[in-house]
Amino acid sequence: MPLSNITSGPSINLALYKASTRKTDNAASNTTSQNQENSVQISDKAKSISDTENAQPSLKSRINALFKEARDEGSFITFDSSKGGEWLDLSSFTDDELGQITNNKEGDFSKDLSIYTQAMLAQRVKLSLEPFETAIGYGNFQGEAKAIRTLYSHMSQNVRDALGWTENMVETAEKSATKNTENLGDFNIKSLWEILLEAAKKGGLSLQERDL
């Protein structure tokens, strides 16, 4: 998600002080050059320290910290509840971060963790689409199709890849909804947005508030 001025004296003195001036100028030049070098080195070091202090912890370090915290409390993280332990709390991770862990492009995470984060994303999708289940029960798929389109348009590519959502899948859902609800009125897009925002607050997929 990069970068000495030495003023001579009057010309009348140049001949008289030629030797001493050359010596003085060389010393001044060397001192200036050394100061510049030190200045650059200090600046680079300061920048490095600043970057380190401001850098966000990596996903791997954050995950490791959760495992360590569980151990420090005398427990352990599990992906199989039959073996005891506790589930990994990923509620503080964004949708995109869960997508990155699921896709595991750098091979930093275990297969169990990748499967787990994919399940967490799927759960967020379920919570987002849950409000439209009643309408589906009455044969109205329009609201869900529009919700899927809205969620898809706000997803990062990491999330799309993790869930296996594609433009073709979304279009298929929209065509199916249109075919099955031809005689129904258009779904209120403002209401849809408010529903999805409310679902996001309850643990659904995140959306950025904006005017429609």
C-alpha positions in Angstrom: 0.0 0.0 0.0 10.6 7.5 -2.0 13.1 10.6 -1.8 27.3 23.5 0.5 27.5 26.5 -0.2 31.0 28.0 0.6 31.3 31.7 -0.1 34.8 33.0 -0.9 36.2 36.3 0.3 36.9 39.4 -1.9 39.0 38.6 -5.0 41.8 40.8 -3.8 42.6 38.4 -1.1 42.6 35.3 -3.3 46.3 35.4 -4.3 47.6 36.4 -0.9 45.7 33.6 0.9 45.6 31.0 -1.8 47.3 28.3 0.1 45.6 28.8 3.4 42.2 29.3 1.8 42.5 26.1 -0.1 43.4 24.3 3.1 40.5 26.0 5.0 38.1 25.4 2.1 39.0 21.7 2.0 38.5 21.3 5.7 35.2 23.2 5.5 34.1 21.1 2.5 35.0 17.8 4.3 33.2 19.0 7.5 30.1 20.0 5.5 30.1 16.7 3.6 30.5 14.8 6.9 27.7 16.8 8.5 25.5 16.2 5.5 26.2 12.4 5.6 25.4 12.3 9.3 22.3 14.3 8.7 21.1 11.9 6.1 21.9 8.9 8.3 20.1 10.4 11.3 17.1 11.3 9.1 16.9 7.8 7.7 17.2 6.3 11.1 14.6 8.7 12.5 12.3 7.8 9.6 12.8 4.1 10.2 11.9 4.5 13.9 8.9 6.6 13.0 7.7 4.1 10.4 8.1 1.3 12.9 6.2 3.1 15.6 3.4 4.1 13.3 3.1 0.7 11.5 0.0 -1.3 12.2 0.6 -4.8 13.6 0.6 -7.5 10.9 -2.3 -9.9 10.7 0.0 -12.7 11.7 1.2 -10.9 14.8 -2.4 -10.1 15.8 -3.4 -13.7 15.4 -0.4 -14.9 17.4 -1.3 -12.5 20.1 -4.7 -14.0 20.5 -3.3 -17.5 20.8 -0.8 -16.2 23.4 -3.5 -14.4 25.3 -5.5 -17.7 25.5 -2.5 -19.6 26.8 -1.7 -16.9 29.3 -5.2 -17.3 30.7 -4.7 -21.1 31.0 -6.8 -22.0 27.9 -6.1 -22.5 24.2 -7.6 -21.7 20.9 -9.4 -24.5 19.2 -11.0 -25.1 15.8 -12.7 -28.3 17.2 -15.0 -27.6 20.2 -15.1 -31.3 21.0 -11.5 -31.0 22.2 -12.2 -28.1 24.6 -10.5 -24.7 24.5 -12.1 -21.6 23.1 -13.1 -20.2 19.7 -11.0 -17.5 18.1 -12.6 -14.1 18.6 -12.2 -12.3 15.2 -14.9 -9.7 15.8 -12.3 -6.9 15.7 -11.0 -8.0 12.3 -12.4 -6.3 9.2 -14.1 -8.2 6.4 -11.0 -7.5 4.2 -8.7 -8.9 6.9 -10.7 -12.0 7.2 -10.6 -12.3 3.4 -6.8 -12.0 3.4 -6.5 -14.8 6.0 -8.9 -17.0 4.2 -7.1 -16.5 0.8 -3.7 -17.0 2.6 -1.7 -15.9 -0.4 1.5 -15.7 1.5 1.1 -19.0 3.3 1.2 -17.4 6.8 -1.7 -19.2 8.2 -2.8 -22.8 8.8 -5.5 -24.4 6.8 -7.8 -24.7 9.8 -7.5 -20.9 10.4 -8.3 -20.2 6.8 -11.4 -22.4 6.9 -12.4 -20.8 10.1 -12.1 -17.2 8.8 -14.1 -18.2 5.7 -16.8 -19.5 8.0 -16.7 -16.2 9.9 -17.2 -14.2 6.7 -20.1 -16.5 5.6 -21.7 -15.9 9.0 -21.5 -12.1 8.4 -23.1 -12.6 5.0 -25.9 -14.6 6.7 -26.5 -11.9 9.2 -26.7 -9.3 6.4 -29.2 -11.3 4.3 -31.3 -12.5 7.3 -33.7 -9.6 7.2 -34.9 -10.6 3.7 -35.8 -14.2 4.6 -39.4 -13.4 5.4 -40.0 -11.9 1.9 -38.4 -15.0 0.4 -40.9 -17.1 2.2 -43.6 -15.2 0.3 -41.8 -15.7 -3.0 -40.2 -12.3 -3.2 -36.5 -12.6 -4.0 -36.1 -9.0 -5.1 -34.9 -7.6 -1.8 -32.3 -10.3 -1.3 -31.0 -9.9 -4.9 -30.6 -6.2 -4.5 -28.9 -6.8 -1.1 -26.5 -9.2 -2.7 -25.7 -6.6 -5.4 -25.2 -3.9 -2.8 -22.9 -6.1 -0.7 -20.9 -7.2 -3.7 -20.3 -3.7 -4.9 -18.9 -2.7 -1.5 -16.7 -5.8 -1.0 -13.0 -5.8 -1.5 -11.6 -8.3 -3.9 -10.2 -10.2 -1.0 -13.6 -10.8 0.4 -15.1 -11.7 -3.0 -12.4 -14.2 -3.6 -12.7 -15.7 -0.1 -16.5 -16.1 -0.5 -16.3 -17.1 -4.1 -18.6 -14.3 -5.2 -18.4 -13.3 -8.8 -20.2 -10.8 -11.1 -21.8 -13.7 -12.9 -23.2 -15.1 -9.6 -24.7 -11.7 -8.7 -26.2 -11.3 -12.2 -27.8 -14.8 -12.0 -29.4 -13.9 -8.6 -30.8 -10.7 -10.1 -32.2 -12.4 -13.1 -33.8 -15.1 -11.0 -35.3 -12.5 -8.7 -36.7 -10.5 -11.6 -38.2 -13.6 -13.2 -39.9 -14.7 -9.9 -41.2 -11.3 -8.9 -42.3 -9.7 -12.1 -45.6 -8.5 -10.7 -44.2 -7.0 -7.5 -43.3 -3.4 -7.0 -39.7 -2.2 -6.9 -37.9 -2.7 -3.6 -37.2 0.6 -1.8 -33.4 1.0 -2.2 -33.3 3.5 0.7 -34.9 0.9 3.0 -32.5 -1.7 1.7 -29.5 0.5 2.6 -30.8 1.1 6.1 -31.5 -2.6 6.6 -28.0 -3.5 5.6 -26.5 -0.8 7.8 -28.4 -2.1 10.8 -27.3 -5.7 10.0 -23.7 -4.5 9.8 -24.0 -3.1 13.4 -25.2 -6.5 14.5 -22.2 -8.3 13.0 -23.0 -8.4 9.3 -20.8 -7.3 6.5 -19.5 -3.8 6.8 -20.7 -0.9 4.6 -19.7 2.7 4.4 -22.5 5.1 5.1 -23.3 7.4 2.2 -26.1 9.2 0.5 -28.0 7.1 -2.1 
